[in-house]
């Protein structure tokens, strides 16, 4: 199945752009997406384990199931002070 990824911050820089469509298995979870990202975009592989994912306004945990044509936002953790 296909999902659209929207990248922010350093993830966008490493991905080479703001958006990318990725093919993943039909029963894929966020963890499966992390693996697929590292394979599809090797520059993202070092950052992939720490990326945060959201669908709409909801953060997704590693076991969240993804659906065909989902739009998933990907961004690195943010800290500040």
C-alpha angles and dihedrals in degrees: 000000000000127000127181117230124204114197129205136189116346091354089063091050093049093044090053094236148019101269138034135168116224131191115225134166116281093248095046125149130201088266089056089050090054090055093046091050092053090051097043096042109027092186088065095052096094092049098040097087090058100040119119119221131203137180112202105323095331124099112223125222123216094268097049112124118233126217135214112279094011115157107222123191115215125195139151121252113276127218130177145148 
